[in-house]
Amino acid sequence: METRYLRQPMRLVPRSFLFLPLLLCLSAGCLWTGTSPLPDGPKDAVISTNVEAKFAEDQQGGLSGIIVTTEEGIVTLTGTVHKAERKARAAELARQVKGVRRVKNDLDIRADFAP
């Protein structure tokens, strides 16, 4: 009587090692913050430049000395203006720029200030 041996394929990697990469891939989804690596709008520097250009184009004037900083679409205005109307106008113009999510108006009002 002839005995035949069935040959099983050689396993190079134990099954337990295959489970680990699968587990890591599945758990990586839990760590994802949900934020896109690509920005949805203009970069902060571009937003600041566009706000400054808007101030320069303003027909009423008096907005040239304002410092504009932007972080994650939030524009902060600092400096001094001579009227409350100028402070409000600066915020209004900044809000019109594409990519601005919010305006933080830290402008000081000084009647004796002359730009």
C-alpha positions, 0 to 999 in steps of 0.5 A: 500500500502506497502512502501519499503525503499531502503537502501543505504550503509553507507559512512564512508569517504566522497568522497572529502577525497578520492580525496586527497590521489589520488592527492598526489600520482599523484603529487609525480611523479612530485617531483621525481628527476629521480635518482636511490636510488641504485648506478650504480657503486662502492661506492666512498670509493671503487673507492679511494681505487682502484685508490690508489692500481693502483698507488701502482702497477705502475712499474714506481713508484713515485705515493705513496704520492698522496692523492685520494678523490672521490665524486660521481665518481669524483676523485680528486688527490692532492699532489706533484710529481717530473715530469709532466709525473708523473702527467699525469700518475696518471690521466691516471691510475685513469681513468682506475678504474671502476666507475671513471666518471672524474679525477680532477688532482690538483697535483703540480710539484716540481723538488726538490721533492723526494717521 
